[in-house]
Amino acid sequence: MVMSHKQTTVKGDVLVDVGIAPLVEALNSFPPIETVDSCEGYGSEDAYVYFRYAGSAQETAGFLGDLAQSLSSLNSCCEIRFRMEWIGQDDKPLAKVMARREYVGPLADALVELASRHKSPSVDGTLHTEPHNSRGCRSHQQTQTPCDGTPPCVA
């Protein structure tokens, strides 16, 4: 049985789950981030967003550490988990943020506040404002059940 979520568009034409859209948009407000996959979760499963940071693996780890520390200093609402994953032979990791579904809105609000401080320049030192890419809930893998918890395929 293939389950799917109601979808909405972000950045004009990118389909994402309605329940994760605020987090996708919040993450894309950080200049060095490009979201690549997301899912609002099913039942008790966490919502998640996979994204790439424009720097090296070490810079990605540093960004995640800074982000986690900043969120804790804002008295963020909820338990948030960050993870880095390498897929296949790709030398750049994917980062993943996960939270309970009911925490997506407050987490997105906290991230927007952090991004608005412009403390996160891109790798080349400039602030980019162009929209980034994000895929909807596993829509790029037609043969698998959406949001099945496996990492996305990266071309």
C-alpha positions in Angstrom: 0.0 0.0 0.0 1.5 3.3 -1.1 0.7 6.2 1.3 1.0 9.8 0.2 0.6 13.2 1.8 -1.2 16.2 0.6 1.4 18.3 -1.4 1.9 22.0 -1.8 4.4 24.0 -3.8 7.3 26.0 -2.4 9.4 28.4 -4.4 6.8 28.4 -7.2 6.9 24.9 -8.6 8.6 22.4 -6.2 6.1 20.0 -4.6 6.6 19.1 -0.9 4.4 17.6 1.8 2.2 20.3 3.3 3.3 19.3 6.8 7.0 19.8 6.1 6.8 22.9 3.8 7.5 25.4 6.6 10.7 23.6 7.5 11.8 23.3 3.9 11.3 27.0 3.3 13.1 27.9 6.6 16.1 25.8 5.7 16.3 27.3 2.3 16.5 30.7 3.9 20.0 29.9 4.9 22.2 30.9 1.9 24.5 27.9 1.9 21.7 25.3 2.0 20.0 23.5 -0.8 17.2 21.1 0.3 17.0 17.9 -1.7 14.3 15.7 -0.1 11.7 15.8 2.6 8.8 14.1 4.3 6.3 15.1 7.0 6.3 11.6 8.4 3.6 9.1 9.1 2.0 8.3 12.4 4.7 8.5 15.1 7.5 8.8 12.5 9.6 12.0 12.5 9.4 14.6 9.8 12.7 15.1 8.0 14.5 17.2 5.5 17.7 16.2 3.7 19.8 19.1 2.5 23.3 19.9 1.3 25.6 22.5 2.7 27.7 24.4 0.2 31.0 23.6 2.0 33.1 20.6 2.7 32.1 17.7 5.1 34.0 19.5 7.9 32.2 22.8 7.2 28.9 20.9 7.1 29.6 19.4 10.5 30.5 22.8 11.8 27.4 24.3 10.4 25.2 21.6 12.0 27.0 22.1 15.3 26.5 25.9 15.2 22.9 25.4 14.2 22.2 23.0 17.1 23.9 25.3 19.5 22.0 28.4 18.2 18.7 26.5 18.5 19.4 25.5 22.0 20.2 29.1 22.9 16.9 30.2 21.5 15.1 27.8 23.9 13.9 26.0 20.9 10.6 24.1 21.3 11.6 20.6 20.9 14.0 17.7 20.4 15.8 18.1 17.1 18.2 15.6 15.6 20.8 16.3 12.9 22.6 13.7 11.0 25.2 13.6 8.2 25.1 10.8 5.6 27.3 9.9 2.6 25.5 8.2 -0.3 27.4 6.0 -2.6 30.6 7.5 -3.9 29.5 11.1 -3.4 32.2 12.9 -1.4 29.8 15.6 -0.1 27.5 14.5 2.7 23.8 15.0 2.9 22.7 16.5 6.2 19.4 15.6 7.7 17.2 17.4 10.2 14.5 15.4 12.0 11.8 16.3 14.5 8.4 15.2 15.6 5.7 16.3 13.2 4.1 18.7 15.7 7.4 20.5 16.1 7.9 21.4 12.5 6.2 24.8 12.8 8.0 26.0 15.9 11.3 24.7 14.5 10.7 26.5 11.2 10.0 29.7 13.1 13.3 29.4 15.1 15.3 28.7 11.9 13.8 31.7 10.1 14.8 33.8 13.1 18.4 32.4 12.9 18.6 32.9 9.2 17.4 36.5 9.4 20.5 37.3 11.5 22.7 36.6 8.4 25.3 34.8 10.5 25.7 32.1 7.9 27.5 33.3 4.8 28.0 30.9 2.0 31.4 29.2 1.4 32.5 32.0 -1.0 31.7 34.6 1.6 28.6 36.1 -0.1 25.0 35.9 0.9 22.9 34.2 -1.8 19.2 34.8 -2.0 18.2 32.8 -5.0 15.7 29.9 -4.4 17.0 26.4 -4.0 15.7 23.0 -4.9 13.7 20.6 -2.8 12.0 17.4 -3.8 8.7 16.3 -2.4 8.2 13.2 -0.3 10.2 10.5 -2.2 8.5 11.4 -5.4 11.8 10.8 -7.3 11.7 7.1 -6.4 8.6 5.8 -8.1 9.3 2.2 -7.1 9.5 2.7 -3.3 6.9 3.7 -0.8 7.2 7.4 -0.1 8.8 8.4 3.1 10.1 5.0 3.8 13.1 6.2 5.8 15.8 5.4 3.3 18.1 8.1 2.0 17.3 9.7 -1.3 19.0 8.8 -4.5 21.5 11.5 -5.4 22.5 11.9 -9.0 
